[in-house]
């Protein structure tokens, strides 16, 4: 086969593929889940923000900086760049608050002007950046919890640099603040990135208290409406999930309901445990044993094992 034959055959295949692909991008009735989409938040830019905020929370840990450079110079430079990136990405994300399929199901589409979106993005960033000092104080407690919760940990520095829970909870605490401010898409991008990095999957909607520690971490799943108290310790392979998904008249899952469990203060959950349901509460200072399946509430100060598993069956 000559080079010309190859080019001709390739052109024929490409032409046929293009002709059949183009109709699949249409979205005249709004029902195409993957129609052509422009102006989405950039994943790489969102990840860049996480790196900049990591330098703010842990200066000198991830990326070395000049020791003769004042700390305030490092912090303001990172905050300044993070603000600019988040402002651009928030402007891209915000229309999906009103124009997504979920928003349409809730009652229609709002068409905000570019100026209104800019004002909302500024309002969000103002509140978000004011929360960063509180986030850093919570991260200090998370680092201490990891150090005290694992006898193999030899220093805080080792914990920050090498424990997957620190990356996961740092990202989650940032994403959760944006989630609370009703920013679409970006919080999920953040948590999916760290999920890929660590194997820990925490929905940005989950509420997590102080001094949180996940030992090892791989395979941990924490659902959107989960509520976790203070000083909770979780091991690998734990699922805090939904028991069922109530459907609307169109057969679609009803969103916005409490579907995931509540874990009160000082609870320990060992590897492989599964706790399901929005009405399920694990009482304060309880211990959930490995491979336990729980679908109903557990009183405070209770030890649950597979043999004594709390289920509705």
GIHUJO-V259831 format. One record per residue. N is the residue number from 1. PHI is phi in radians with two decimals (999 if undefined). NEAR is the number of other ideal C-beta (glycine too) atoms within 8 Angstrom. Layout:
N:PHI:NEAR  N:PHI:NEAR
This chain:
1:999:3  2:-1.38:5  3:-1.04:5  4:-1.13:6  5:-1.03:8  6:-1.05:9  7:-1.11:8  8:-1.14:8  9:-1.16:8  10:-1.07:8  11:-1.08:8  12:-1.14:8  13:-1.14:8  14:-1.10:8  15:-1.13:8  16:-1.16:8  17:-1.08:8  18:-1.10:8  19:-1.07:7  20:-1.52:8  21:-1.35:8  22:-0.95:7  23:-1.11:6  24:-1.28:7  25:-1.60:9  26:-1.13:7  27:-2.59:9  28:-1.14:4  29:-1.81:4  30:1.33:7  31:-1.73:5  32:-1.43:9  33:-1.24:5  34:-2.30:4  35:-1.29:8  36:-1.06:5  37:-2.35:6  38:-2.17:4  39:1.40:5  40:-1.31:8  41:-1.04:12  42:-1.43:8  43:-1.06:8  44:-1.13:6  45:-1.24:11  46:-1.11:15  47:-1.13:11  48:-1.04:9  49:-1.06:12  50:-1.06:13  51:-1.15:10  52:-1.14:13  53:-1.22:13  54:-1.04:11  55:-1.14:13  56:-1.22:12  57:-1.30:10  58:-2.26:8  59:-1.08:10  60:1.53:6  61:-1.49:9  62:-1.47:6  63:-2.35:7  64:-1.14:3  65:-2.28:9  66:-1.09:4  67:-1.21:4  68:-1.53:3  69:-1.54:8  70:-1.03:5  71:-1.00:7  72:-1.10:6  73:-1.17:8  74:-1.01:12  75:-1.11:10  76:-1.20:8  77:-1.13:8  78:-1.18:12  79:-1.12:12  80:-1.08:8  81:-1.18:9  82:-1.07:12  83:-1.07:10  84:-1.06:8  85:-1.15:13  86:-1.10:12  87:-1.08:11  88:-1.12:9  89:-1.26:14  90:-1.12:14  91:-1.10:10  92:-1.29:11  93:-1.38:14  94:-1.00:13  95:-0.97:10  96:-1.29:10  97:-1.13:11  98:-1.92:10  99:-1.92:9  100:-1.28:9  101:-1.05:7  102:-1.10:7  103:-1.11:13  104:-1.11:11  105:-1.13:7  106:-1.42:6  107:2.44:5  108:2.00:6  109:-1.96:7  110:-1.74:6  111:-1.95:5  112:-1.55:9  113:-1.27:6  114:-1.04:5  115:-1.17:6  116:-1.16:8  117:-1.15:12  118:-1.08:9  119:-1.11:8  120:-1.17:10  121:-1.08:12  122:-1.14:9  123:-1.07:8  124:-1.08:12  125:-1.16:12  126:-1.03:8  127:-1.24:9  128:-1.10:12  129:-1.20:9  130:-1.21:7  131:-1.52:9  132:-1.05:11  133:-1.05:7  134:-1.17:7  135:-1.08:12  136:-1.13:10  137:-1.11:8  138:-1.18:10  139:-1.15:13  140:-1.01:8  141:-1.18:10  142:-1.14:16  143:-1.10:12  144:-1.09:10  145:-1.08:13  146:-1.16:14  147:-1.12:11  148:-1.32:6  149:-1.50:9  150:-2.33:11  151:-1.12:3  152:-1.35:4  153:-1.32:11  154:-1.85:4  155:-2.86:7  156:-1.09:8  157:-1.07:7  158:-1.08:10  159:-1.05:14  160:-1.11:11  161:-1.39:7  162:-2.25:5  163:-1.63:12  164:-1.04:13  165:-1.08:15  166:-1.21:13  167:-1.09:11  168:-1.15:15  169:-1.30:14  170:-1.09:13  171:-1.11:13  172:-1.09:14  173:-1.14:12  174:-1.21:12  175:-1.09:14  176:-1.10:14  177:-1.11:11  178:-1.20:14  179:-1.07:11  180:-1.07:6  181:-1.55:9  182:1.11:6  183:-1.53:13  184:-1.34:9  185:1.14:10  186:-1.00:15  187:-1.02:12  188:-1.22:9  189:-1.05:12  190:-1.08:16  191:-1.28:15  192:-1.23:8  193:-1.08:13  194:-1.29:14  195:-1.05:12  196:-1.10:6  197:-1.26:7  198:-2.06:12  199:1.38:9  200:-1.81:13  201:-1.97:9  202:-2.03:13  203:-1.16:10  204:-1.08:14  205:-1.37:8  206:-1.09:17  207:-1.73:8  208:-2.18:12  209:-1.35:11  210:-1.37:8  211:0.96:11  212:-1.64:13  213:-2.45:13  214:-2.00:15  215:-1.47:11  216:1.17:8  217:1.83:13  218:-0.96:10  219:1.50:8  220:-1.31:15  221:-2.22:9  222:-2.22:12  223:-1.34:12  224:-0.98:9  225:-1.75:11  226:-1.12:14  227:-2.14:10  228:-2.11:13  229:-1.40:12  230:-1.54:8  231:1.04:11  232:-1.60:17  233:-2.13:12  234:-2.22:10  235:-1.83:12  236:-1.08:12  237:1.32:10  238:-1.47:16  239:-2.06:10  240:-1.93:13  241:-2.20:10  242:-1.65:10  243:-1.43:9  244:-2.75:4  245:-2.17:7  246:-1.07:7  247:-1.89:8  248:-1.52:8  249:-1.16:3  250:-1.70:5  251:1.39:5  252:-1.75:7  253:-1.03:7  254:-1.37:9  255:-1.66:5  256:1.61:3  257:-1.59:8  258:-1.27:6  259:-2.04:11  260:-2.05:16  261:-1.27:14  262:-1.93:9  263:-1.98:13  264:-1.40:13  265:-1.02:10  266:1.12:10  267:-1.50:16  268:-2.06:10  269:-2.16:13  270:-1.49:12  271:-0.94:10  272:1.37:10  273:-1.25:16  274:-2.18:10  275:-2.20:16  276:-2.20:12  277:1.90:12  278:-1.22:11  279:-1.64:7  280:-1.48:14  281:-2.16:9  282:-1.66:15  283:-1.15:13  284:-0.88:10  285:1.11:9  286:-1.43:16  287:-2.16:9  288:-1.87:14  289:-1.29:11  290:-1.03:9  291:1.06:8  292:-1.49:14  293:-1.96:9  294:-2.25:17  295:-2.26:12  296:-2.52:10  297:-1.17:9  298:-2.13:12  299:-1.14:7  300:-1.01:8  301:1.01:7  302:-1.95:9  303:-1.84:7  304:-2.00:13  305:-2.17:8  306:-0.95:9  307:-1.24:4  308:-1.90:7  309:-0.93:10  310:-1.58:9  311:-2.43:8  312:-1.47:4  313:-1.42:3
